[in-house]
C-alpha cells in the first residue's frame, strides 16, 4: 500500500518518485473497502467535483497557490502571468505558458506530446481492439462509444498521457490536421492515478471528449479524459479549421486528467525511451511539444489545399 509510484524522466535520464497530491486519500479511496465504498457513492460523482470547483473559483482559494507552487517546485518563470495576476486557484491551475516555454518539434513527420505528462505506449490494440491499461482491459468500442469507428483502429496503437494536478493543464494538437466536431461523453470522475487505474476501468467510466483529426497520415483520434475534481474540459479550437502542430486545443479546469491518442495500424514509430519504459510498465515523463513518435510514411498528400489519397 505504501509503494512509491516511479516514473522515468526524459530530461534527467533517471527513475524518479512521483510527487502525488493527496496520496494518503488515493490509497484509502481505492485501496481499502471503506474508501472504495465512499468513492463509488460520493467521490466520483460530478456534483462532488463541482463542489471542489466552486471552492477553486472563489477568491479564498487564492491562498493555496503559493504553498502549491512551493511544494511542487513549479517554475513560475515559464508562466505567461505572474502569481499576483490569478484571482483564484482555478485560474492558476489552467495557467498559460510563455510561447517559448515549450518549443515544438517542427519536423514534418514528428508527432509531439500534446501535454506535459507521464506517457505510456500501447503497441497493438489487438484484433478485438482490447485496450490494456495498468492491468485493466476494456473495449475500444466502449471507450469511443462508437463500434464502427473503433474498427478502424483494430490492431492500431495508442499513446496515453497522464497529468498530475501540478502539471501545465492546457492540451495541444500533436500534429497538423483538420479536427472535426467534439463528441462529449458524460461519465463519472474517478482519479486517473495508477492506484485508481489498477482498480477501475476508468477510461470507459469517466467523462471524456473525443475529436477526430484528419492529417496527411489519415485519421487520428484525440480523447481528453476528465478525472477527480475536473469540473470541465474546455475546447478552444474551431472545428473544421486547419490547426498547426502544437497549437492549443483546450484546457482542463482543476484536477488530474489524461489525454489518449489513437492511431491506425502501422502508422507510427514511437520514441525509444517511451517504448522501452512502456515495455516494463513504467511511464515516461515528457513535456508538451517534444517528440513522442514519428509517422512511418506519408500516405496522403496535400494538393491544391485539399487532402487526397
C-alpha positions as CSV (number, residue, x, y, z in Angstrom):
1,X,0.0,0.0,0.0
2,X,2.9,2.4,0.6
3,X,4.8,1.5,-2.6
4,X,6.0,4.7,-4.3
5,X,5.0,5.5,-7.9
6,X,8.1,5.8,-10.0
7,X,8.4,7.3,-13.5
8,X,11.3,7.8,-15.9
9,X,12.2,11.4,-16.8
10,X,13.5,12.0,-20.3
11,X,15.2,15.1,-19.0
12,X,17.3,13.7,-16.2
13,X,17.6,10.2,-17.6
14,X,16.7,8.9,-14.1
15,X,13.9,6.9,-12.4
16,X,12.2,9.4,-10.0
17,X,9.5,9.1,-7.3
18,X,6.3,10.9,-8.3
19,X,5.0,13.7,-6.2
20,X,1.4,12.8,-5.5
21,X,-1.3,15.2,-4.3
22,X,-3.3,13.7,-1.5
23,X,-1.6,10.3,-1.8
24,X,-3.0,9.1,1.5
25,X,-6.5,9.8,0.3
26,X,-5.8,8.0,-3.0
27,X,-4.7,4.8,-1.2
28,X,-7.6,5.0,1.1
29,X,-10.2,5.7,-1.6
30,X,-9.0,2.9,-4.0
31,X,-7.1,0.5,-1.8
32,X,-9.4,-0.1,1.3
33,X,-13.0,-1.2,1.2
34,X,-14.4,1.7,3.3
35,X,-12.7,4.2,0.9
36,X,-13.9,2.3,-2.2
37,X,-17.5,2.4,-0.8
38,X,-17.3,6.2,-0.4
39,X,-15.6,6.6,-3.7
40,X,-18.3,4.7,-5.6
41,X,-21.2,6.6,-4.0
42,X,-19.7,10.0,-3.5
43,X,-16.2,10.8,-4.7
44,X,-16.6,10.0,-8.4
45,X,-20.0,11.9,-8.7
46,X,-19.9,15.1,-10.8
47,X,-21.6,17.1,-8.0
48,X,-18.7,16.3,-5.7
49,X,-16.2,17.7,-8.2
50,X,-18.4,20.7,-8.8
51,X,-18.1,21.5,-5.1
52,X,-14.4,21.4,-5.4
53,X,-14.7,23.6,-8.5
54,X,-16.8,26.2,-6.6
55,X,-14.1,26.5,-4.0
56,X,-11.3,26.7,-6.6
57,X,-13.2,29.5,-8.3
58,X,-13.7,31.7,-5.2
59,X,-11.2,34.3,-4.0
60,X,-10.5,32.3,-0.8
61,X,-8.7,29.6,-2.8
62,X,-6.0,32.1,-3.9
63,X,-4.1,31.5,-0.6
64,X,-3.5,27.9,-1.8
65,X,-1.5,29.0,-4.8
66,X,1.9,29.8,-3.2
67,X,2.0,26.7,-1.0
68,X,1.2,24.6,-4.1
69,X,3.9,26.2,-6.1
70,X,6.5,25.7,-3.3
71,X,5.5,22.1,-2.6
72,X,5.7,21.0,-6.3
73,X,8.6,23.3,-7.3
74,X,6.6,24.9,-10.2
75,X,8.8,27.2,-12.3
76,X,6.8,30.4,-12.4
77,X,9.3,31.9,-15.0
78,X,7.5,29.7,-17.6
79,X,4.1,31.3,-16.8
80,X,2.7,34.0,-19.0
81,X,1.3,35.8,-16.0
82,X,2.8,36.3,-12.5
83,X,1.3,34.7,-9.4
84,X,-0.3,38.0,-8.4
85,X,-2.4,38.0,-11.6
86,X,-4.5,35.0,-10.5
87,X,-7.7,35.8,-8.7
88,X,-8.3,32.2,-7.6
89,X,-6.7,28.7,-7.7
90,X,-8.5,27.6,-10.8
91,X,-7.1,30.5,-12.8
92,X,-3.7,29.4,-11.7
93,X,-4.4,25.8,-12.5
94,X,-5.3,26.5,-16.1
95,X,-2.4,28.9,-16.5
96,X,-0.8,29.7,-19.8
97,X,2.9,29.5,-20.5
98,X,5.2,31.8,-22.5
99,X,5.2,30.8,-26.2
100,X,8.9,29.8,-26.0
101,X,8.5,27.7,-22.8
102,X,7.6,24.6,-24.8
103,X,9.4,24.5,-28.2
104,X,7.5,22.5,-30.8
105,X,9.4,19.8,-32.8
106,X,8.6,21.1,-36.3
107,X,9.9,18.1,-38.2
108,X,7.0,17.3,-40.6
109,X,6.9,13.6,-39.6
110,X,7.2,14.2,-35.9
111,X,4.2,13.6,-33.5
112,X,4.6,15.8,-30.4
113,X,3.4,15.4,-26.9
114,X,0.0,17.2,-26.5
115,X,0.5,17.8,-22.8
116,X,3.1,17.8,-20.0
117,X,2.6,14.3,-18.7
118,X,3.6,10.7,-18.0
119,X,3.4,8.8,-21.2
120,X,2.6,5.1,-22.0
121,X,2.8,3.5,-25.4
122,X,0.5,0.6,-26.4
123,X,1.9,-1.1,-29.5
124,X,-1.1,-3.2,-30.5
125,X,-4.7,-2.7,-29.6
126,X,-5.4,-6.3,-30.8
127,X,-7.8,-7.8,-33.3
128,X,-10.7,-7.1,-31.0
129,X,-9.4,-3.6,-30.0
130,X,-8.8,-4.6,-26.4
131,X,-7.2,-1.7,-24.6
132,X,-4.9,-2.8,-21.7
133,X,-4.1,-0.1,-19.1
134,X,-2.4,-0.9,-15.8
135,X,-3.8,-4.5,-15.7
136,X,-7.3,-3.5,-16.7
137,X,-8.6,-4.4,-20.2
138,X,-11.5,-2.7,-21.9
139,X,-13.1,-2.4,-25.3
140,X,-12.1,0.4,-27.6
141,X,-15.7,0.4,-28.8
142,X,-16.9,1.2,-25.3
143,X,-14.2,3.8,-24.9
144,X,-15.3,5.6,-28.0
145,X,-19.0,4.7,-27.7
146,X,-18.7,4.1,-31.5
147,X,-18.1,0.5,-32.5
148,X,-17.8,1.3,-36.2
149,X,-15.2,3.9,-35.6
150,X,-13.3,1.6,-33.3
151,X,-13.0,-1.0,-36.1
152,X,-10.7,1.4,-38.0
153,X,-8.2,1.1,-35.1
154,X,-8.2,-2.7,-34.6
155,X,-4.6,-3.6,-34.4
156,X,-3.6,0.0,-34.2
157,X,-1.6,1.7,-31.4
158,X,-2.2,4.2,-28.6
159,X,-0.3,6.7,-26.6
160,X,-1.7,7.7,-23.2
161,X,-0.6,10.8,-21.3
162,X,-1.5,11.1,-17.6
163,X,-1.4,14.6,-16.0
164,X,-0.9,15.3,-12.3
165,X,-2.6,18.3,-10.6
166,X,0.6,20.3,-10.6
167,X,1.2,20.0,-14.3
168,X,0.5,22.5,-17.0
169,X,-3.1,21.7,-17.9
170,X,-3.6,23.0,-21.4
171,X,-3.6,20.4,-24.2
172,X,-2.4,20.9,-27.8
173,X,-2.6,19.3,-31.2
174,X,0.0,16.5,-31.7
175,X,0.3,17.1,-35.5
176,X,-1.0,19.3,-38.3
177,X,-4.5,18.4,-39.4
178,X,-8.2,19.3,-39.6
179,X,-10.2,18.5,-36.4
180,X,-13.8,17.6,-36.6
181,X,-16.6,18.3,-34.1
182,X,-16.1,17.3,-30.5
183,X,-18.1,14.3,-29.2
184,X,-19.0,14.7,-25.4
185,X,-19.4,11.6,-23.3
186,X,-20.9,12.0,-19.8
187,X,-19.5,9.9,-17.1
188,X,-18.0,9.7,-13.6
189,X,-14.9,11.4,-12.4
190,X,-12.6,8.7,-11.0
191,X,-8.9,9.6,-10.5
192,X,-6.5,8.6,-13.3
193,X,-3.7,7.9,-10.9
194,X,-2.1,4.5,-11.2
195,X,-3.6,3.5,-7.9
196,X,-7.1,4.1,-9.3
197,X,-6.3,2.6,-12.8
198,X,-5.4,-0.7,-11.2
199,X,-8.8,-0.9,-9.5
200,X,-11.2,0.6,-12.1
201,X,-11.9,0.7,-15.8
202,X,-11.5,4.4,-15.5
203,X,-11.2,5.3,-19.2
204,X,-14.6,3.7,-20.0
205,X,-16.3,5.1,-17.0
206,X,-15.1,8.7,-16.9
207,X,-16.3,11.8,-18.6
208,X,-14.4,12.4,-21.9
209,X,-14.4,14.4,-25.1
210,X,-13.4,12.8,-28.5
211,X,-12.1,14.6,-31.6
212,X,-11.3,13.0,-34.9
213,X,-8.3,14.7,-36.7
214,X,-7.7,14.2,-40.4
215,X,-4.0,14.7,-41.2
216,X,-1.6,13.8,-44.1
217,X,-1.3,10.5,-42.3
218,X,-5.0,9.7,-42.4
219,X,-7.1,9.8,-39.2
220,X,-6.0,10.2,-35.6
221,X,-8.3,10.3,-32.6
222,X,-7.6,12.5,-29.6
223,X,-9.5,11.9,-26.4
224,X,-9.4,14.1,-23.2
225,X,-10.4,12.2,-20.1
226,X,-11.7,14.0,-17.1
227,X,-10.9,12.9,-13.6
228,X,-11.5,13.7,-9.9
229,X,-12.2,17.5,-9.5
230,X,-12.1,18.1,-13.2
231,X,-15.0,20.5,-13.3
232,X,-14.9,20.9,-17.1
233,X,-12.9,20.1,-20.3
234,X,-12.8,23.3,-22.3
235,X,-12.2,23.3,-26.0
236,X,-10.7,26.5,-27.5
237,X,-10.1,25.4,-31.2
238,X,-12.5,25.9,-34.1
239,X,-13.8,22.6,-35.7
240,X,-13.1,22.0,-39.4
241,X,-10.4,24.7,-39.5
242,X,-6.8,23.5,-40.1
243,X,-4.7,23.5,-36.9
244,X,-0.9,23.5,-36.7
245,X,1.0,21.1,-34.6
246,X,1.4,22.5,-31.1
247,X,-1.4,24.9,-31.3
248,X,-3.8,25.0,-28.3
249,X,-6.8,22.6,-28.4
250,X,-8.2,23.4,-25.0
251,X,-7.7,23.1,-21.2
252,X,-8.8,21.2,-18.1
253,X,-10.2,23.0,-15.1
254,X,-8.9,21.7,-11.8
255,X,-7.7,18.1,-11.0
256,X,-5.8,15.3,-12.6
257,X,-6.7,14.1,-16.1
258,X,-5.5,12.2,-19.2
259,X,-5.2,12.5,-22.9
260,X,-5.3,9.5,-25.2
261,X,-4.1,9.4,-28.8
262,X,-5.2,6.6,-31.2
263,X,-3.5,5.7,-34.4
264,X,-4.5,3.3,-37.2
265,X,-2.3,0.2,-37.7
266,X,1.3,0.6,-38.8
267,X,1.2,4.4,-38.8
268,X,3.8,5.4,-36.2
269,X,7.2,4.6,-34.7
270,X,7.3,5.5,-31.0
271,X,10.2,7.3,-29.3
272,X,12.7,4.9,-28.0
273,X,12.6,5.9,-24.4
274,X,8.8,5.8,-24.2
275,X,8.7,2.4,-25.9
276,X,11.4,1.0,-23.7
277,X,9.7,2.2,-20.4
278,X,6.3,1.1,-21.5
279,X,7.6,-2.4,-22.2
280,X,8.4,-2.7,-18.5
281,X,5.3,-1.0,-17.2
282,X,6.9,2.4,-16.4
283,X,5.6,5.8,-17.5
284,X,7.9,8.3,-19.2
285,X,7.7,12.0,-18.3
286,X,7.6,14.1,-21.5
287,X,6.8,17.8,-21.9
288,X,4.4,19.3,-24.4
289,X,5.9,19.9,-27.8
290,X,8.7,17.2,-27.6
291,X,8.6,14.3,-30.0
292,X,6.8,11.2,-28.8
293,X,6.6,9.3,-32.2
294,X,7.2,9.6,-35.9
295,X,4.8,8.9,-38.7
296,X,6.0,5.9,-40.8
297,X,5.2,7.1,-44.3
298,X,3.1,9.8,-45.9
299,X,0.0,8.0,-47.3
300,X,-1.9,11.2,-48.1
301,X,-0.5,14.3,-49.8
302,X,-1.6,17.8,-49.8
303,X,-2.7,19.1,-53.2
304,X,-4.4,22.3,-54.1
305,X,-5.2,22.8,-50.4
306,X,-7.1,19.5,-50.1
307,X,-6.1,16.1,-48.7
308,X,-6.1,13.4,-51.4
309,X,-5.2,9.7,-51.3
